[in-house]
C-alpha cells in the first residue's frame, strides 16, 4: 500500500511538472503569436505603401498600353 502511495505521489509530481511546462510553452506560443501578428501588420502596411507608390505608374502604363492597342487596331 505504501508503494502505491509513493507511486501516486511520484505520478502527481510528474504531472505537476508537465503542467508547469505546458503553461510555460503556452505563454511562449502566445508571445510569439503576438510578435507574428505585429510582423503581419508591418508586412501589410509595407504592401499597402508599395501599392500606393506604384499605382500611378501602373495607371500610366495601362494608359499607354491602351493607346498602343488603339493605334494597332
PDB file of N, CA, C, O and CB in Angstrom:
ATOM      1  N   UNK A   1       0.829  -1.194   0.000  1.00  0.00           N
ATOM      2  CA  UNK A   1       0.000   0.000   0.000  1.00  0.00           C
ATOM      3  C   UNK A   1       0.876   1.261   0.000  1.00  0.00           C
ATOM      4  O   UNK A   1       0.557   2.254  -0.654  1.00  0.00           O
ATOM      5  CB  UNK A   1      -0.945  -0.004   1.219  1.00  0.00           C
ATOM      6  N   UNK A   2       1.964   1.199   0.733  1.00  0.00           N
ATOM      7  CA  UNK A   2       2.879   2.342   0.789  1.00  0.00           C
ATOM      8  C   UNK A   2       3.465   2.590  -0.606  1.00  0.00           C
ATOM      9  O   UNK A   2       3.603   3.733  -1.041  1.00  0.00           O
ATOM     10  CB  UNK A   2       4.019   2.094   1.833  1.00  0.00           C
ATOM     11  N   UNK A   3       3.803   1.503  -1.292  1.00  0.00           N
ATOM     12  CA  UNK A   3       4.339   1.643  -2.651  1.00  0.00           C
ATOM     13  C   UNK A   3       3.323   2.322  -3.569  1.00  0.00           C
ATOM     14  O   UNK A   3       3.678   3.150  -4.407  1.00  0.00           O
ATOM     15  CB  UNK A   3       4.729   0.264  -3.222  1.00  0.00           C
ATOM     16  N   UNK A   4       2.075   1.961  -3.396  1.00  0.00           N
ATOM     17  CA  UNK A   4       1.013   2.571  -4.201  1.00  0.00           C
ATOM     18  C   UNK A   4       0.990   4.082  -3.984  1.00  0.00           C
ATOM     19  O   UNK A   4       0.932   4.850  -4.944  1.00  0.00           O
ATOM     20  CB  UNK A   4      -0.362   1.956  -3.849  1.00  0.00           C
ATOM     21  N   UNK A   5       1.034   4.505  -2.725  1.00  0.00           N
ATOM     22  CA  UNK A   5       1.007   5.941  -2.426  1.00  0.00           C
ATOM     23  C   UNK A   5       2.270   6.641  -2.920  1.00  0.00           C
ATOM     24  O   UNK A   5       2.214   7.772  -3.405  1.00  0.00           O
ATOM     25  CB  UNK A   5       0.845   6.167  -0.922  1.00  0.00           C
ATOM     26  N   UNK A   6       3.392   5.969  -2.796  1.00  0.00           N
ATOM     27  CA  UNK A   6       4.637   6.556  -3.309  1.00  0.00           C
ATOM     28  C   UNK A   6       4.580   6.700  -4.830  1.00  0.00           C
ATOM     29  O   UNK A   6       5.017   7.708  -5.384  1.00  0.00           O
ATOM     30  CB  UNK A   6       5.854   5.690  -2.902  1.00  0.00           C
ATOM     31  N   UNK A   7       4.036   5.682  -5.495  1.00  0.00           N
ATOM     32  CA  UNK A   7       3.875   5.760  -6.950  1.00  0.00           C
ATOM     33  C   UNK A   7       2.920   6.884  -7.337  1.00  0.00           C
ATOM     34  O   UNK A   7       3.177   7.630  -8.283  1.00  0.00           O
ATOM     35  CB  UNK A   7       3.365   4.424  -7.504  1.00  0.00           C
ATOM     36  N   UNK A   8       1.830   6.998  -6.608  1.00  0.00           N
ATOM     37  CA  UNK A   8       0.861   8.074  -6.881  1.00  0.00           C
ATOM     38  C   UNK A   8       1.495   9.442  -6.660  1.00  0.00           C
ATOM     39  O   UNK A   8       1.286  10.369  -7.441  1.00  0.00           O
ATOM     40  CB  UNK A   8      -0.388   7.921  -5.986  1.00  0.00           C
ATOM     41  N   UNK A   9       2.269   9.556  -5.591  1.00  0.00           N
ATOM     42  CA  UNK A   9       2.952  10.820  -5.298  1.00  0.00           C
ATOM     43  C   UNK A   9       3.918  11.167  -6.432  1.00  0.00           C
ATOM     44  O   UNK A   9       3.995  12.316  -6.867  1.00  0.00           O
ATOM     45  CB  UNK A   9       3.713  10.734  -3.944  1.00  0.00           C
ATOM     46  N   UNK A  10       4.656  10.152  -6.903  1.00  0.00           N
ATOM     47  CA  UNK A  10       5.599  10.364  -7.999  1.00  0.00           C
ATOM     48  C   UNK A  10       4.857  10.774  -9.272  1.00  0.00           C
ATOM     49  O   UNK A  10       5.277  11.699  -9.967  1.00  0.00           O
ATOM     50  CB  UNK A  10       6.432   9.090  -8.250  1.00  0.00           C
ATOM     51  N   UNK A  11       3.765  10.091  -9.575  1.00  0.00           N
ATOM     52  CA  UNK A  11       2.978  10.425 -10.764  1.00  0.00           C
ATOM     53  C   UNK A  11       2.401  11.833 -10.683  1.00  0.00           C
ATOM     54  O   UNK A  11       2.406  12.570 -11.670  1.00  0.00           O
ATOM     55  CB  UNK A  11       1.852   9.416 -10.949  1.00  0.00           C
ATOM     56  N   UNK A  12       1.908  12.202  -9.517  1.00  0.00           N
ATOM     57  CA  UNK A  12       1.364  13.555  -9.344  1.00  0.00           C
ATOM     58  C   UNK A  12       2.459  14.603  -9.483  1.00  0.00           C
ATOM     59  O   UNK A  12       2.235  15.675 -10.046  1.00  0.00           O
ATOM     60  CB  UNK A  12       0.680  13.690  -7.975  1.00  0.00           C
ATOM     61  N   UNK A  13       3.627  14.291  -8.974  1.00  0.00           N
ATOM     62  CA  UNK A  13       4.752  15.211  -9.105  1.00  0.00           C
ATOM     63  C   UNK A  13       5.130  15.387 -10.580  1.00  0.00           C
ATOM     64  O   UNK A  13       5.359  16.507 -11.036  1.00  0.00           O
ATOM     65  CB  UNK A  13       5.965  14.700  -8.295  1.00  0.00           C
ATOM     66  N   UNK A  14       5.192  14.281 -11.317  1.00  0.00           N
ATOM     67  CA  UNK A  14       5.500  14.353 -12.746  1.00  0.00           C
ATOM     68  C   UNK A  14       4.419  15.117 -13.503  1.00  0.00           C
ATOM     69  O   UNK A  14       4.716  15.915 -14.392  1.00  0.00           O
ATOM     70  CB  UNK A  14       5.654  12.946 -13.331  1.00  0.00           C
ATOM     71  N   UNK A  15       3.177  14.867 -13.145  1.00  0.00           N
ATOM     72  CA  UNK A  15       2.068  15.569 -13.788  1.00  0.00           C
ATOM     73  C   UNK A  15       2.149  17.067 -13.528  1.00  0.00           C
ATOM     74  O   UNK A  15       1.919  17.873 -14.429  1.00  0.00           O
ATOM     75  CB  UNK A  15       0.726  15.020 -13.293  1.00  0.00           C
ATOM     76  N   UNK A  16       2.475  17.435 -12.304  1.00  0.00           N
ATOM     77  CA  UNK A  16       2.614  18.852 -11.956  1.00  0.00           C
ATOM     78  C   UNK A  16       3.726  19.494 -12.782  1.00  0.00           C
ATOM     79  O   UNK A  16       3.569  20.606 -13.287  1.00  0.00           O
ATOM     80  CB  UNK A  16       2.903  19.016 -10.446  1.00  0.00           C
ATOM     81  N   UNK A  17       4.847  18.790 -12.917  1.00  0.00           N
ATOM     82  CA  UNK A  17       5.952  19.313 -13.730  1.00  0.00           C
ATOM     83  C   UNK A  17       5.526  19.482 -15.188  1.00  0.00           C
ATOM     84  O   UNK A  17       5.844  20.489 -15.820  1.00  0.00           O
ATOM     85  CB  UNK A  17       7.175  18.378 -13.642  1.00  0.00           C
ATOM     86  N   UNK A  18       4.813  18.504 -15.709  1.00  0.00           N
ATOM     87  CA  UNK A  18       4.361  18.581 -17.099  1.00  0.00           C
ATOM     88  C   UNK A  18       3.358  19.712 -17.297  1.00  0.00           C
ATOM     89  O   UNK A  18       3.367  20.376 -18.334  1.00  0.00           O
ATOM     90  CB  UNK A  18       3.738  17.253 -17.528  1.00  0.00           C
ATOM     91  N   UNK A  19       2.505  19.931 -16.321  1.00  0.00           N
ATOM     92  CA  UNK A  19       1.549  21.043 -16.402  1.00  0.00           C
ATOM     93  C   UNK A  19       2.288  22.369 -16.380  1.00  0.00           C
ATOM     94  O   UNK A  19       1.951  23.283 -17.132  1.00  0.00           O
ATOM     95  CB  UNK A  19       0.529  20.980 -15.242  1.00  0.00           C
ATOM     96  N   UNK A  20       3.297  22.479 -15.517  1.00  0.00           N
ATOM     97  CA  UNK A  20       4.088  23.711 -15.464  1.00  0.00           C
ATOM     98  C   UNK A  20       4.800  23.957 -16.796  1.00  0.00           C
ATOM     99  O   UNK A  20       4.856  25.087 -17.280  1.00  0.00           O
ATOM    100  CB  UNK A  20       5.117  23.641 -14.317  1.00  0.00           C
ATOM    101  N   UNK A  21       5.338  22.894 -17.376  1.00  0.00           N
ATOM    102  CA  UNK A  21       5.996  23.015 -18.680  1.00  0.00           C
ATOM    103  C   UNK A  21       4.989  23.434 -19.743  1.00  0.00           C
ATOM    104  O   UNK A  21       5.285  24.282 -20.586  1.00  0.00           O
ATOM    105  CB  UNK A  21       6.670  21.685 -19.079  1.00  0.00           C
ATOM    106  N   UNK A  22       3.815  22.846 -19.702  1.00  0.00           N
ATOM    107  CA  UNK A  22       2.761  23.198 -20.651  1.00  0.00           C
ATOM    108  C   UNK A  22       2.380  24.670 -20.521  1.00  0.00           C
ATOM    109  O   UNK A  22       2.221  25.363 -21.526  1.00  0.00           O
ATOM    110  CB  UNK A  22       1.528  22.312 -20.435  1.00  0.00           C
ATOM    111  N   UNK A  23       2.234  25.145 -19.292  1.00  0.00           N
ATOM    112  CA  UNK A  23       1.898  26.561 -19.072  1.00  0.00           C
ATOM    113  C   UNK A  23       2.977  27.464 -19.663  1.00  0.00           C
ATOM    114  O   UNK A  23       2.677  28.464 -20.315  1.00  0.00           O
ATOM    115  CB  UNK A  23       1.727  26.854 -17.561  1.00  0.00           C
ATOM    116  N   UNK A  24       4.231  27.099 -19.426  1.00  0.00           N
ATOM    117  CA  UNK A  24       5.343  27.886 -19.959  1.00  0.00           C
ATOM    118  C   UNK A  24       5.313  27.900 -21.486  1.00  0.00           C
ATOM    119  O   UNK A  24       5.505  28.944 -22.109  1.00  0.00           O
ATOM    120  CB  UNK A  24       6.687  27.328 -19.458  1.00  0.00           C
ATOM    121  N   UNK A  25       5.072  26.745 -22.076  1.00  0.00           N
ATOM    122  CA  UNK A  25       5.017  26.661 -23.541  1.00  0.00           C
ATOM    123  C   UNK A  25       3.841  27.450 -24.110  1.00  0.00           C
ATOM    124  O   UNK A  25       3.967  28.070 -25.166  1.00  0.00           O
ATOM    125  CB  UNK A  25       4.921  25.202 -23.982  1.00  0.00           C
ATOM    126  N   UNK A  26       2.712  27.432 -23.429  1.00  0.00           N
ATOM    127  CA  UNK A  26       1.552  28.218 -23.875  1.00  0.00           C
ATOM    128  C   UNK A  26       1.889  29.705 -23.834  1.00  0.00           C
ATOM    129  O   UNK A  26       1.539  30.448 -24.750  1.00  0.00           O
ATOM    130  CB  UNK A  26       0.307  27.921 -22.991  1.00  0.00           C
ATOM    131  N   UNK A  27       2.565  30.138 -22.776  1.00  0.00           N
ATOM    132  CA  UNK A  27       2.972  31.546 -22.682  1.00  0.00           C
ATOM    133  C   UNK A  27       3.909  31.908 -23.829  1.00  0.00           C
ATOM    134  O   UNK A  27       3.790  32.982 -24.419  1.00  0.00           O
ATOM    135  CB  UNK A  27       3.658  31.826 -21.324  1.00  0.00           C
ATOM    136  N   UNK A  28       4.837  31.012 -24.142  1.00  0.00           N
ATOM    137  CA  UNK A  28       5.772  31.271 -25.249  1.00  0.00           C
ATOM    138  C   UNK A  28       5.026  31.372 -26.576  1.00  0.00           C
ATOM    139  O   UNK A  28       5.303  32.253 -27.390  1.00  0.00           O
ATOM    140  CB  UNK A  28       6.840  30.159 -25.327  1.00  0.00           C
ATOM    141  N   UNK A  29       4.086  30.466 -26.783  1.00  0.00           N
ATOM    142  CA  UNK A  29       3.303  30.496 -28.024  1.00  0.00           C
ATOM    143  C   UNK A  29       2.517  31.802 -28.118  1.00  0.00           C
ATOM    144  O   UNK A  29       2.453  32.415 -29.184  1.00  0.00           O
ATOM    145  CB  UNK A  29       2.341  29.282 -28.097  1.00  0.00           C
ATOM    146  N   UNK A  30       1.924  32.224 -27.009  1.00  0.00           N
ATOM    147  CA  UNK A  30       1.157  33.475 -27.022  1.00  0.00           C
ATOM    148  C   UNK A  30       2.057  34.659 -27.339  1.00  0.00           C
ATOM    149  O   UNK A  30       1.677  35.547 -28.102  1.00  0.00           O
ATOM    150  CB  UNK A  30       0.457  33.693 -25.673  1.00  0.00           C
ATOM    151  N   UNK A  31       3.251  34.673 -26.754  1.00  0.00           N
ATOM    152  CA  UNK A  31       4.201  35.755 -27.023  1.00  0.00           C
ATOM    153  C   UNK A  31       4.596  35.766 -28.497  1.00  0.00           C
ATOM    154  O   UNK A  31       4.611  36.819 -29.133  1.00  0.00           O
ATOM    155  CB  UNK A  31       5.455  35.610 -26.136  1.00  0.00           C
ATOM    156  N   UNK A  32       4.913  34.600 -29.030  1.00  0.00           N
ATOM    157  CA  UNK A  32       5.312  34.511 -30.434  1.00  0.00           C
ATOM    158  C   UNK A  32       4.149  34.843 -31.367  1.00  0.00           C
ATOM    159  O   UNK A  32       4.350  35.420 -32.435  1.00  0.00           O
ATOM    160  CB  UNK A  32       5.849  33.112 -30.744  1.00  0.00           C
ATOM    161  N   UNK A  33       2.943  34.479 -30.966  1.00  0.00           N
ATOM    162  CA  UNK A  33       1.768  34.802 -31.786  1.00  0.00           C
ATOM    163  C   UNK A  33       1.580  36.315 -31.871  1.00  0.00           C
ATOM    164  O   UNK A  33       1.239  36.849 -32.927  1.00  0.00           O
ATOM    165  CB  UNK A  33       0.495  34.135 -31.205  1.00  0.00           C
ATOM    166  N   UNK A  34       1.806  36.997 -30.753  1.00  0.00           N
ATOM    167  CA  UNK A  34       1.700  38.462 -30.767  1.00  0.00           C
ATOM    168  C   UNK A  34       2.759  39.064 -31.686  1.00  0.00           C
ATOM    169  O   UNK A  34       2.482  39.993 -32.445  1.00  0.00           O
ATOM    170  CB  UNK A  34       1.847  39.034 -29.335  1.00  0.00           C
ATOM    171  N   UNK A  35       3.976  38.525 -31.608  1.00  0.00           N
ATOM    172  CA  UNK A  35       5.046  39.013 -32.486  1.00  0.00           C
ATOM    173  C   UNK A  35       4.694  38.762 -33.949  1.00  0.00           C
ATOM    174  O   UNK A  35       4.895  39.628 -34.801  1.00  0.00           O
ATOM    175  CB  UNK A  35       6.389  38.335 -32.137  1.00  0.00           C
ATOM    176  N   UNK A  36       4.174  37.583 -34.229  1.00  0.00           N
ATOM    177  CA  UNK A  36       3.799  37.243 -35.609  1.00  0.00           C
ATOM    178  C   UNK A  36       2.692  38.157 -36.105  1.00  0.00           C
ATOM    179  O   UNK A  36       2.693  38.567 -37.266  1.00  0.00           O
ATOM    180  CB  UNK A  36       3.351  35.773 -35.705  1.00  0.00           C
ATOM    181  N   UNK A  37       1.753  38.475 -35.233  1.00  0.00           N
ATOM    182  CA  UNK A  37       0.665  39.380 -35.627  1.00  0.00           C
ATOM    183  C   UNK A  37       1.216  40.757 -35.968  1.00  0.00           C
ATOM    184  O   UNK A  37       0.825  41.357 -36.970  1.00  0.00           O
ATOM    185  CB  UNK A  37      -0.388  39.492 -34.502  1.00  0.00           C
ATOM    186  N   UNK A  38       2.128  41.259 -35.131  1.00  0.00           N
ATOM    187  CA  UNK A  38       2.735  42.567 -35.409  1.00  0.00           C
ATOM    188  C   UNK A  38       3.523  42.530 -36.716  1.00  0.00           C
ATOM    189  O   UNK A  38       3.470  43.473 -37.507  1.00  0.00           O
ATOM    190  CB  UNK A  38       3.656  42.994 -34.246  1.00  0.00           C
ATOM    191  N   UNK A  39       4.245  41.449 -36.937  1.00  0.00           N
ATOM    192  CA  UNK A  39       5.007  41.309 -38.178  1.00  0.00           C
ATOM    193  C   UNK A  39       4.069  41.294 -39.381  1.00  0.00           C
ATOM    194  O   UNK A  39       4.343  41.932 -40.397  1.00  0.00           O
ATOM    195  CB  UNK A  39       5.860  40.024 -38.150  1.00  0.00           C
ATOM    196  N   UNK A  40       2.972  40.568 -39.262  1.00  0.00           N
ATOM    197  CA  UNK A  40       1.977  40.530 -40.335  1.00  0.00           C
ATOM    198  C   UNK A  40       1.412  41.908 -40.624  1.00  0.00           C
ATOM    199  O   UNK A  40       1.219  42.280 -41.781  1.00  0.00           O
ATOM    200  CB  UNK A  40       0.848  39.577 -39.977  1.00  0.00           C
ATOM    201  N   UNK A  41       1.147  42.663 -39.566  1.00  0.00           N
ATOM    202  CA  UNK A  41       0.628  44.021 -39.746  1.00  0.00           C
ATOM    203  C   UNK A  41       1.670  44.907 -40.423  1.00  0.00           C
ATOM    204  O   UNK A  41       1.333  45.717 -41.286  1.00  0.00           O
ATOM    205  CB  UNK A  41       0.213  44.627 -38.389  1.00  0.00           C
ATOM    206  N   UNK A  42       2.937  44.752 -40.029  1.00  0.00           N
ATOM    207  CA  UNK A  42       4.009  45.534 -40.659  1.00  0.00           C
ATOM    208  C   UNK A  42       4.132  45.197 -42.146  1.00  0.00           C
ATOM    209  O   UNK A  42       4.298  46.084 -42.983  1.00  0.00           O
ATOM    210  CB  UNK A  42       5.353  45.277 -39.947  1.00  0.00           C
ATOM    211  N   UNK A  43       4.048  43.916 -42.457  1.00  0.00           N
ATOM    212  CA  UNK A  43       4.122  43.497 -43.860  1.00  0.00           C
ATOM    213  C   UNK A  43       2.955  44.076 -44.646  1.00  0.00           C
ATOM    214  O   UNK A  43       3.138  44.577 -45.755  1.00  0.00           O
ATOM    215  CB  UNK A  43       4.131  41.957 -43.972  1.00  0.00           C
ATOM    216  N   UNK A  44       1.760  44.011 -44.079  1.00  0.00           N
ATOM    217  CA  UNK A  44       0.586  44.545 -44.767  1.00  0.00           C
ATOM    218  C   UNK A  44       0.726  46.045 -45.001  1.00  0.00           C
ATOM    219  O   UNK A  44       0.350  46.550 -46.059  1.00  0.00           O
ATOM    220  CB  UNK A  44      -0.686  44.255 -43.961  1.00  0.00           C
ATOM    221  N   UNK A  45       1.268  46.754 -44.014  1.00  0.00           N
ATOM    222  CA  UNK A  45       1.475  48.196 -44.156  1.00  0.00           C
ATOM    223  C   UNK A  45       2.460  48.476 -45.288  1.00  0.00           C
ATOM    224  O   UNK A  45       2.240  49.381 -46.093  1.00  0.00           O
ATOM    225  CB  UNK A  45       1.988  48.809 -42.832  1.00  0.00           C
ATOM    226  N   UNK A  46       3.542  47.705 -45.352  1.00  0.00           N
ATOM    227  CA  UNK A  46       4.535  47.898 -46.414  1.00  0.00           C
ATOM    228  C   UNK A  46       3.947  47.584 -47.794  1.00  0.00           C
ATOM    229  O   UNK A  46       4.232  48.281 -48.768  1.00  0.00           O
ATOM    230  CB  UNK A  46       5.768  47.015 -46.155  1.00  0.00           C
ATOM    231  N   UNK A  47       3.136  46.546 -47.872  1.00  0.00           N
ATOM    232  CA  UNK A  47       2.488  46.203 -49.144  1.00  0.00           C
ATOM    233  C   UNK A  47       1.573  47.341 -49.581  1.00  0.00           C
ATOM    234  O   UNK A  47       1.564  47.722 -50.751  1.00  0.00           O
ATOM    235  CB  UNK A  47       1.683  44.881 -49.018  1.00  0.00           C
ATOM    236  N   UNK A  48       0.813  47.876 -48.648  1.00  0.00           N
ATOM    237  CA  UNK A  48      -0.087  48.993 -48.959  1.00  0.00           C
ATOM    238  C   UNK A  48       0.711  50.208 -49.421  1.00  0.00           C
ATOM    239  O   UNK A  48       0.342  50.862 -50.397  1.00  0.00           O
ATOM    240  CB  UNK A  48      -0.949  49.356 -47.730  1.00  0.00           C
ATOM    241  N   UNK A  49       1.806  50.511 -48.718  1.00  0.00           N
ATOM    242  CA  UNK A  49       2.656  51.633 -49.121  1.00  0.00           C
ATOM    243  C   UNK A  49       3.198  51.418 -50.536  1.00  0.00           C
ATOM    244  O   UNK A  49       3.240  52.347 -51.342  1.00  0.00           O
ATOM    245  CB  UNK A  49       3.821  51.814 -48.123  1.00  0.00           C
ATOM    246  N   UNK A  50       3.610  50.188 -50.826  1.00  0.00           N
ATOM    247  CA  UNK A  50       4.128  49.869 -52.156  1.00  0.00           C
ATOM    248  C   UNK A  50       3.054  50.063 -53.213  1.00  0.00           C
ATOM    249  O   UNK A  50       3.310  50.640 -54.270  1.00  0.00           O
ATOM    250  CB  UNK A  50       4.656  48.431 -52.199  1.00  0.00           C
ATOM    251  N   UNK A  51       1.855  49.580 -52.927  1.00  0.00           N
ATOM    252  CA  UNK A  51       0.761  49.709 -53.890  1.00  0.00           C
ATOM    253  C   UNK A  51       0.427  51.175 -54.137  1.00  0.00           C
ATOM    254  O   UNK A  51       0.200  51.577 -55.278  1.00  0.00           O
ATOM    255  CB  UNK A  51      -0.484  48.960 -53.395  1.00  0.00           C
ATOM    256  N   UNK A  52       0.397  51.965 -53.086  1.00  0.00           N
ATOM    257  CA  UNK A  52       0.097  53.392 -53.234  1.00  0.00           C
ATOM    258  C   UNK A  52       1.191  54.069 -54.054  1.00  0.00           C
ATOM    259  O   UNK A  52       0.904  54.920 -54.897  1.00  0.00           O
ATOM    260  CB  UNK A  52      -0.041  54.074 -51.846  1.00  0.00           C
ATOM    261  N   UNK A  53       2.437  53.693 -53.808  1.00  0.00           N
ATOM    262  CA  UNK A  53       3.554  54.315 -54.524  1.00  0.00           C
ATOM    263  C   UNK A  53       3.587  53.909 -55.993  1.00  0.00           C
ATOM    264  O   UNK A  53       3.962  54.712 -56.847  1.00  0.00           O
ATOM    265  CB  UNK A  53       4.873  53.945 -53.859  1.00  0.00           C
ATOM    266  N   UNK A  54       3.204  52.685 -56.293  1.00  0.00           N
ATOM    267  CA  UNK A  54       3.321  52.205 -57.674  1.00  0.00           C
ATOM    268  C   UNK A  54       2.057  52.398 -58.502  1.00  0.00           C
ATOM    269  O   UNK A  54       2.111  52.316 -59.729  1.00  0.00           O
ATOM    270  CB  UNK A  54       3.684  50.754 -57.670  1.00  0.00           C
ATOM    271  N   UNK A  55       0.943  52.648 -57.868  1.00  0.00           N
ATOM    272  CA  UNK A  55      -0.323  52.734 -58.607  1.00  0.00           C
ATOM    273  C   UNK A  55      -0.306  53.790 -59.706  1.00  0.00           C
ATOM    274  O   UNK A  55      -0.778  53.510 -60.808  1.00  0.00           O
ATOM    275  CB  UNK A  55      -1.451  53.028 -57.653  1.00  0.00           C
ATOM    276  N   UNK A  56       0.217  54.997 -59.458  1.00  0.00           N
ATOM    277  CA  UNK A  56       0.256  55.979 -60.553  1.00  0.00           C
ATOM    278  C   UNK A  56       1.071  55.480 -61.761  1.00  0.00           C
ATOM    279  O   UNK A  56       0.703  55.735 -62.907  1.00  0.00           O
ATOM    280  CB  UNK A  56       0.847  57.299 -60.045  1.00  0.00           C
ATOM    281  N   UNK A  57       2.159  54.779 -61.500  1.00  0.00           N
ATOM    282  CA  UNK A  57       2.971  54.246 -62.598  1.00  0.00           C
ATOM    283  C   UNK A  57       2.214  53.157 -63.353  1.00  0.00           C
ATOM    284  O   UNK A  57       2.255  53.097 -64.582  1.00  0.00           O
ATOM    285  CB  UNK A  57       4.305  53.691 -62.064  1.00  0.00           C
ATOM    286  N   UNK A  58       1.534  52.312 -62.618  1.00  0.00           N
ATOM    287  CA  UNK A  58       0.743  51.252 -63.247  1.00  0.00           C
ATOM    288  C   UNK A  58      -0.369  51.858 -64.095  1.00  0.00           C
ATOM    289  O   UNK A  58      -0.630  51.408 -65.210  1.00  0.00           O
ATOM    290  CB  UNK A  58       0.148  50.304 -62.180  1.00  0.00           C
ATOM    291  N   UNK A  59      -1.021  52.885 -63.553  1.00  0.00           N
ATOM    292  CA  UNK A  59      -2.075  53.564 -64.313  1.00  0.00           C
ATOM    293  C   UNK A  59      -1.515  54.151 -65.611  1.00  0.00           C
ATOM    294  O   UNK A  59      -2.147  54.048 -66.663  1.00  0.00           O
ATOM    295  CB  UNK A  59      -2.722  54.677 -63.462  1.00  0.00           C
ATOM    296  N   UNK A  60      -0.350  54.756 -65.537  1.00  0.00           N
ATOM    297  CA  UNK A  60       0.278  55.348 -66.723  1.00  0.00           C
ATOM    298  C   UNK A  60       0.625  54.261 -67.744  1.00  0.00           C
ATOM    299  O   UNK A  60       0.404  54.437 -68.942  1.00  0.00           O
ATOM    300  CB  UNK A  60       1.551  56.139 -66.327  1.00  0.00           C
ATOM    301  N   UNK A  61       1.164  53.152 -67.273  1.00  0.00           N
ATOM    302  CA  UNK A  61       1.489  52.040 -68.175  1.00  0.00           C
ATOM    303  C   UNK A  61       0.224  51.530 -68.855  1.00  0.00           C
ATOM    304  O   UNK A  61       0.217  51.300 -70.064  1.00  0.00           O
ATOM    305  CB  UNK A  61       2.186  50.890 -67.404  1.00  0.00           C
ATOM    306  N   UNK A  62      -0.837  51.353 -68.090  1.00  0.00           N
ATOM    307  CA  UNK A  62      -2.106  50.883 -68.667  1.00  0.00           C
ATOM    308  C   UNK A  62      -2.642  51.865 -69.699  1.00  0.00           C
ATOM    309  O   UNK A  62      -3.176  51.468 -70.735  1.00  0.00           O
ATOM    310  CB  UNK A  62      -3.149  50.669 -67.563  1.00  0.00           C
ATOM    311  N   UNK A  63      -2.494  53.140 -69.405  1.00  0.00           N
ATOM    312  CA  UNK A  63      -2.934  54.179 -70.339  1.00  0.00           C
ATOM    313  C   UNK A  63      -2.144  54.091 -71.650  1.00  0.00           C
ATOM    314  O   UNK A  63      -2.719  54.175 -72.735  1.00  0.00           O
ATOM    315  CB  UNK A  63      -2.771  55.583 -69.705  1.00  0.00           C
ATOM    316  N   UNK A  64      -0.840  53.923 -71.541  1.00  0.00           N
ATOM    317  CA  UNK A  64      -0.002  53.801 -72.736  1.00  0.00           C
ATOM    318  C   UNK A  64      -0.334  52.532 -73.520  1.00  0.00           C
ATOM    319  O   UNK A  64      -0.366  52.556 -74.750  1.00  0.00           O
ATOM    320  CB  UNK A  64       1.482  53.802 -72.347  1.00  0.00           C
ATOM    321  N   UNK A  65      -0.579  51.442 -72.828  1.00  0.00           N
ATOM    322  CA  UNK A  65      -0.949  50.187 -73.496  1.00  0.00           C
ATOM    323  C   UNK A  65      -2.254  50.370 -74.250  1.00  0.00           C
ATOM    324  O   UNK A  65      -2.398  49.887 -75.373  1.00  0.00           O
ATOM    325  CB  UNK A  65      -1.077  49.029 -72.473  1.00  0.00           C
ATOM    326  N   UNK A  66      -3.202  51.065 -73.641  1.00  0.00           N
ATOM    327  CA  UNK A  66      -4.483  51.335 -74.319  1.00  0.00           C
ATOM    328  C   UNK A  66      -4.258  52.132 -75.597  1.00  0.00           C
ATOM    329  O   UNK A  66      -4.828  51.814 -76.640  1.00  0.00           O
ATOM    330  CB  UNK A  66      -5.445  52.101 -73.383  1.00  0.00           C
ATOM    331  N   UNK A  67      -3.426  53.166 -75.515  1.00  0.00           N
ATOM    332  CA  UNK A  67      -3.145  53.986 -76.696  1.00  0.00           C
ATOM    333  C   UNK A  67      -2.491  53.154 -77.796  1.00  0.00           C
ATOM    334  O   UNK A  67      -2.835  53.280 -78.971  1.00  0.00           O
ATOM    335  CB  UNK A  67      -2.240  55.171 -76.323  1.00  0.00           C
ATOM    336  N   UNK A  68      -1.553  52.311 -77.405  1.00  0.00           N
ATOM    337  CA  UNK A  68      -0.874  51.451 -78.387  1.00  0.00           C
ATOM    338  C   UNK A  68      -1.873  50.496 -79.027  1.00  0.00           C
ATOM    339  O   UNK A  68      -1.847  50.284 -80.240  1.00  0.00           O
ATOM    340  CB  UNK A  68       0.277  50.655 -77.720  1.00  0.00           C
ATOM    341  N   UNK A  69      -2.742  49.928 -78.220  1.00  0.00           N
ATOM    342  CA  UNK A  69      -3.747  48.992 -78.746  1.00  0.00           C
ATOM    343  C   UNK A  69      -4.711  49.690 -79.699  1.00  0.00           C
ATOM    344  O   UNK A  69      -5.108  49.114 -80.712  1.00  0.00           O
ATOM    345  CB  UNK A  69      -4.530  48.347 -77.595  1.00  0.00           C
ATOM    346  N   UNK A  70      -5.089  50.928 -79.380  1.00  0.00           N
ATOM    347  CA  UNK A  70      -5.995  51.673 -80.260  1.00  0.00           C
ATOM    348  C   UNK A  70      -5.320  51.968 -81.596  1.00  0.00           C
ATOM    349  O   UNK A  70      -5.950  51.889 -82.651  1.00  0.00           O
ATOM    350  CB  UNK A  70      -6.444  52.988 -79.588  1.00  0.00           C
ATOM    351  N   UNK A  71      -4.030  52.309 -81.540  1.00  0.00           N
ATOM    352  CA  UNK A  71      -3.299  52.599 -82.778  1.00  0.00           C
ATOM    353  C   UNK A  71      -3.101  51.329 -83.597  1.00  0.00           C
ATOM    354  O   UNK A  71      -3.079  51.377 -84.827  1.00  0.00           O
ATOM    355  CB  UNK A  71      -1.937  53.245 -82.465  1.00  0.00           C
ATOM    356  N   UNK A  72      -2.958  50.203 -82.923  1.00  0.00           N
ATOM    357  CA  UNK A  72      -2.747  48.930 -83.624  1.00  0.00           C
ATOM    358  C   UNK A  72      -4.018  48.471 -84.322  1.00  0.00           C
ATOM    359  O   UNK A  72      -3.955  47.745 -85.314  1.00  0.00           O
ATOM    360  CB  UNK A  72      -2.270  47.851 -82.645  1.00  0.00           C
ATOM    361  N   UNK A  73      -5.164  48.885 -83.815  1.00  0.00           N
ATOM    362  CA  UNK A  73      -6.448  48.481 -84.420  1.00  0.00           C
ATOM    363  C   UNK A  73      -6.654  49.252 -85.656  1.00  0.00           C
ATOM    364  O   UNK A  73      -7.668  49.077 -86.332  1.00  0.00           O
ATOM    365  CB  UNK A  73      -7.630  48.686 -83.471  1.00  0.00           C
TER     366      UNK A  73
END
